[in-house]
Amino acid sequence: MKKLIIVFSFIFVLFENSFSVCKPDPTAVYRSLMIFLGSMHNMLPIRIGNVTVVPGTSPLSYAVPIDTSLSPICVCLDPIPRIGISISFWEVIAAIDTVKDPYCFKTYGLYIPAPVNGQQFGGELKDHAKAGEGNTLRFMHTHSFPYFPFKMMNIMIDLLCFQASDLATYISEVDPICGDDDEWCSILGNPEALLLSNAIAQVACNMYDAVRSTVGFPADECFWTAGAHSVFPTTGNSKSQTYIAAGALDLEKTLYKMHRAGMLLGRFGSSGICSGFYMPIWRKSVYNKQIMMPVPFPYRVPIGFPAVLYESFMNPPVPGENDNLAWFLYRYRSCCAF
């Protein structure tokens, strides 16, 4: 009996590895930490009120979200009455994996074979019915979670600002609507999709949002788009030409869902300077992303920013590395520093 168990365990391991390119990487945590330390310039500029006191060096660092004007002196009553200084900056709130292989935690270098949707591998399907003839449908899983170096920094910021950070945790493998574009739960969670998932709504905003995202100012009024793409359906499927583009769109869809569920709060401008506020319709302009694995890009870019402008050489065809991606997620934050 013992030998039989060993044989079946060996077959199981072979079966899992035969379908997966995700490999454990003991250096992943160290690599991501070094990338984070080398990317701290992306947290700039730092502003007091409406005055920039530490300018940014990123190409798009001039693009401060609109409607975030503040007085240099702030007064808050929650959690304790206080008078402070209004500061604003770009904080890293999460590490996000967008992966082809289920339960591939790229940031931590882990691959965990699991029974829940463990068979739901991502990849590409050419000429798929949902993509249309001549197009490619790509499916990816998404994981969002606080990352320890970020969390330690956020704790210090939270103490300075008397605020608690968002948890920002999500795993698509246990989300029943992640892989099914026709799932009724997706419509119930986002009823506006019935009105906005059509050609007229897309044509009205896609090009406009794509142009604005390229220059650093995503169109918040077009909340159903992410540049030239729609966030509907809010699943892991996308009609993207590359895995970098597909991963970026899946990250953006995840942000949309997390805001709708109250998992992420608004923490900018006069409304969020004292405490976070529920924001069921996301503000794209207060988020940026930066790819860190397989190959890091040195700068953060806005939501909807064209992947073709930064994806070159970011996803080399290296077994165990390619098509499984990791990102840093930045959010523009205002707080009343005591």
N, C-alpha and C positions, 0 to 999 in steps of 0.2 A: 504493500500500500504506500509506504514511504517513497519507494522508487517511482511509483506511478505519479505521485504528487510532484516529485522533482521533474519528471518528464513533462507533465502538463504545464508546470511553471516555466520551464525552458521554452516550450512551444509558445506560451503566452507572450514571453519577452520578445521572441523572434517575430511574432505576429504584430506586436505593437511597433517594433522598430522598423518593420518592413514598410509601414505606411507613414512613418514620421521622419522629418528631417531635423526636428528639434533635438538637440543634444545637451545634456547637462554641461554647464560651464562654470567651474569654480572661481574663475577670474571675473565673472560678470559684475559682482558687487563692487569690486575694486575698480573695474573699468568705468562703471557708471559714476562712482564717486569722483574719479579723476576728471571725467567729462563735466560733472556738475561744478567742480572747483574751477575748471577752465572756462565755465560759461556764466560765471557770476556777473559779468558785465551786462548780461541780458536782463538783470533786475533793475537796471537803470533806464531812464532817469529817475532821480529822487526829487520830489517837489515838496515845498512847504507852501501851503495855500495854492496859488496859481503861479508861483515862481520856481523855476528849475534851479536847484542848488547844486546838484551833481548831474551833469549832462550824460547822455548815453552815447555809446560807441557803435551800437547796432545800426545797420542801414535804415531800419524803419523805427528807430527809437524816438523820432520826432512825433510819431503818430500816437498822441495821447487821446484816449477815448473822449468823445464829445460829452457834454453835459456832466462833467466831473469837476466843475469849478468849485473852489472852496475858499472860505476865509482863512487866513493864517492862524487865527485863534478859534478854538472850538470849545463848546460846552456840552457835556454829556451827563445824563442822569443815571444811565444803566451801565454796569451793575452798581456803581457808586457815583455820586455827584462829583464832578471834577471839571477843571479847566485845563486845556492842553493845547498842543500845537498840531495843526492839521498836516499830516504827511501822506504822500502817495508814492507808490512804487509798483513794480511788477514782481509778484511773489510766485515761487514755484509751489504749487499746491498738491501735485500728484505726479507719479510716474504711470504712464499708460502703455500697455502692450497691445499691439494689433497683430495677431498671429494667425498663420494658416493652420497650425497644429493645435488641437484643443489641449488646454492645461499646460501650455508652454509659457512659463513665466520668464520672459526674456530678461527683464531687469535683474532678477535674482539668479538667473542661470539655472532654473529648475524645470524639469519635465516630470509631471505627475500623472501617470496613467490612472484614470478614474472612470467609474461606471456611468456617471451621469453625463450623457451626451458625449462620452469619450469617443464614440464612433463618428461624430459629426465633424469630419475633417473639412478644412477649407480648401481653396484652390480655385481653378478657373474652368469655366465651361464655355467653349466657343459655340456660337450660334444657338445658345440656349433660348428657350421660348420666352423667358422673362427678359432677356437681353435684346432679342431681335437678331435677325439674320445678319451676319457680318460683324457682330459685336461680341464682346467677351464679358461674361458675368463672373465676378470674383466674390468669394465669401471669406470673411475673416472673423475670428473671435477677438473680443476686447476685454482687457482687464485693467481696472483703475484702482489704485491703492496709494495710501500715503507711503512715502519712502523715508527711511530712518534719518538720513542727513537733513532732508527737508523738514521732517517733523521736529527735530531738535532746533532748527532755526525758527520754525513757526512758533514753538513754545516760547522762545525769547521774544518774538514779535507780539505774541498774544499777551505776555506779561506786561510788555510796554504799552499795549493798546487796550488792555482789559477786555479782550475778546477771546472766544474759543474758535479754533479752526474747524472747517468742515471736514467730515471724515472721507468723502470722495472715494468710496469703495464700491466697486461693481465688477461682477464676473459674468460674462455673457453665456457661458456654458450652462448656467443654472437659470437663465432667463428664458421662459417658454416661448417668447415671441422673437427671439434673436434671429432664427434662421428661416422664418416663414413669412414671406411678404403678404400672404393672404390671411394671416392669423387675425381673428376678430378682436383679440385682446389689443393688438396694435392700433386698431381703429378706435376702440374704447378709450385707450390711453391718450390718443391724439386725434380727437374727432375733427379737428380742423383739416386733417389730411383729406377728408372727403371733398372739401372745397378747393384745396390748394394742390392736390396731386393731379394736375391736368396741364395740358400744353399751354393754355392761355396764361395761367398763373406763372408757369415757369418762364415763358418768353418775356413776361412783363418784368421779371426781376433778375434772371440769370446773368444776362450780359451786363446789366447795371451793377449788380453785386460783384461780378468778376472783375470789372474795371476798378471799382473802389477798393476791393480786397488787395488787388495788385499794388496799389499805391499806399496801402496801410490803413485804410478807413472802411472796413466792411459796412454794408448797408444794414443797420439794425432793423429798419422798417421792413425789410424783406427777410423776416425771421425764418421762413421756410426754405431758404436757400443757404448754401455754403459755397460762395463763389459761383462757379458755373454749374454746380450740382444741386440737386434737391436733397433735403434731409429725410424725405419720405420715399419709401417706407423706412421706419426707424429700425431696420434689421441689419444684419451683417453683410447683406448683398449689395453690390455696387457695380455699375457699368463703368469701370475705370480701365485705362490702358496699362497701368503698371501697379505693382503691389504697394509702392510708396503712395501713389494717388489713392488707391483703395484704402490703405491704412489711415491716411489723413482724413478721408471722408467718414470712415467708421469711428474714428476718434470724435469727430464733430457730431455725428449722430448720437454718440454716447453722452456728450455734454448736453445735447438737447433733451434727451430722456432724463438725465439726472436732475436737470433744473425742473422739469415738469413734476418729478417725484419729490421735489424738495430736498434732494440729497446735496445739492449745491445752492448756496445763497448769494445774493448780491451783496458786495462789500465795497462799494465805490460811491463817490459823491456824497452829498449831504444826507442822503437816505441811509447810507451804509457806514458812515464814519463812526457811529457809536456802537452799532451792532448789525449783524447780518439781517437781510430782509428776504422774504419769500419772493422769488422771481420766476413764475411758471413759464414765462416767455423769455428765453435767453437773450442776453445782449452779446452778440458776437464780438463787438469791438473791444470788450474787456478781457478777451482771451487771446493768447498766443500759444503756439506749439513749437517744439524743437525736436527733430529726430536725433536720437543719440546712438542707436544700434540698428543695423550692424556697423555702420560708419557714421560718426557724428557730423552734423552740420553745425557750424559755429554760432549761428544766430537764430533767434526766435522769429517766427513769421506769423502773420495774422490768420484767422480763420478764413478759409476760402482762397488763400493764396495759391496760385497755380503751382502744382507740384513739379511741372516741367522746368521751373526756374531754379530748383534746388536739388532735384533727385539724382542728378548725374553722379555715378560712382557710389551712391549711398547704399545700394543693395547688390553687392558683387555676388557672382554665382559660386559661393563657397558652401559646400555641404555642411549642414548643421547651423549655418548662419543666415542664409538668404531667405527672404519672404517672411521671416518672423521679426517684427520690428518693435522697438521701444522708443518712447517719446517722453519729453518733459512737458508738463502743462503749466503755463503761466497764467496768472490772473491779475488784473490791475486792481490794487487794493488801496483804500483810503482808511486812515484810522486817526483817532485823537490820542496822540502820544502824551502820556502824563509825565 
